[in-house]
Amino acid sequence: MNYLKKTAASAMALLLAGSLGACSIGSDTNWVAKFGDQTIPAGVYLIQMVEGYYGLLDESGVENDALLKTQFEGQSGSQKVSDNARSALNAYIAVEEKFDELGLTPEPLAFEAIPQNAEMYWQYVGQVYERNGVSIDSYTKTLENTTKKSQVFNAIYGEGGSQEVPESEIRSKFESDYAKIIVIPLSFSGSEDEETKKEADQNTRDTINGYKERADAGESMEDLVYEARKQATGNEDLEKPEAGSSYTFVNRNNSQYGQPVTDAIFAAANGVPTVFEDENSIFLFTRYDITENENDFTSRKASILAEMKSEEFDALIAEWAAALSDVTYNEAAFKRYSAEKLKLS
């Protein structure tokens, strides 16, 4: 469910938007909202409920079978899931309307890839959605909306946008917040026997220190990484990676390593092989000049811009969602598709 949790994060971040416009209480519950010439199928709303459920579960740490009855600041988990789904629905509509308002058209390459991406992701999430009556067509609509959201973001903050972020600012963030390294990480023993662990951990330190001596003597860190991988896998015929593919980029604000390791990486001088250990692992790494390869920046420019402006953009969407008008909501559908009726296992 990693994809569900990841995609739920943006929906959870939105402010609750009021339900504006006329309401329909007819018996047709196959749709949840109408605006302009669009009708949003109930499947889109159910996807938002499922994602919201898993997002709240992940965020709260509450046991699965207790989530809907748990109180969150005086609100039941059930109501919170429903309210957040309504918020996500309003955000969906707001993006659609802003996309049209800005006169944007679907980017061919991005939109042509959506059906294939939907099929690919459906292998992982489709079973849950299908149990709840959601079709791949509704899922495809959510991917289309996400793609439109990206285009709206770029129309505001990207090159030529109404609030364009200068490339110099993006580059400055890249150079200050990212480190380029090649690293050999080895784990310490998990043995509960003190003597066994002590001996194994010393052998691990000796191995790392041996690699460091060779790095200090001028051997390529890429060659050393390759040798370490062969040793770890026991496969002497392991194919050697392409030159330049062993680099790792570390974001100081969102690091895959623990804070002490991250701090050590950013404190290290370029070109100096460095050993650092924490409670569970020992690392040999060398840091490199983050500006030495222009492609390192250009290939990450879009993601850095998103990191810089995503929170502000989500707040903008919440404002647009709160100001929606001329939207017809199907209250009968909202009553039918309650959080208690979700089939998640």
HELIX and SHEET records of a PDB file:
HELIX    1   1 ASN A    2  ALA A   13  1                                  12    
HELIX    2   2 ALA A   42  SER A   60  1                                  19    
HELIX    3   3 ASN A   64  LYS A   69  5                                   6    
HELIX    4   4 GLY A   77  GLU A  101  1                                  25    
HELIX    5   5 PRO A  108  GLU A  112  1                                   5    
HELIX    6   6 ILE A  114  ARG A  131  1                                  18    
HELIX    7   7 ILE A  136  TYR A  157  1                                  22    
HELIX    8   8 GLU A  167  ASP A  177  1                                  11    
HELIX    9   9 GLU A  194  ASP A  216  1                                  23    
HELIX   10  10 MET A  221  THR A  233  1                                  13    
HELIX   11  11 GLN A  259  ALA A  267  1                                   9    
HELIX   12  12 GLU A  294  THR A  298  1                                   5    
HELIX   13  13 LYS A  301  ALA A  322  1                                  22    
HELIX   14  14 GLU A  331  ARG A  336  1                                   6    
HELIX   15  15 ALA A  339  LYS A  341  5                                   3    
SHEET    1   A 4 CYS A  23  SER A  24  0                                        
SHEET    2   A 4 VAL A 327  ASN A 330  1                                        
SHEET    3   A 4 TRP A  31  PHE A  35 -1                                        
SHEET    4   A 4 GLN A  38  PRO A  41 -1                                        
SHEET    1   B 2 GLN A  71  PHE A  72  0                                        
SHEET    2   B 2 GLN A  75  SER A  76 -1                                        
SHEET    1   C 4 THR A 248  ASN A 251  0                                        
SHEET    2   C 4 TYR A 178  SER A 187 -1                                        
SHEET    3   C 4 SER A 281  TYR A 288 -1                                        
SHEET    4   C 4 THR A 274  GLU A 277 -1                                        
END                                                                             
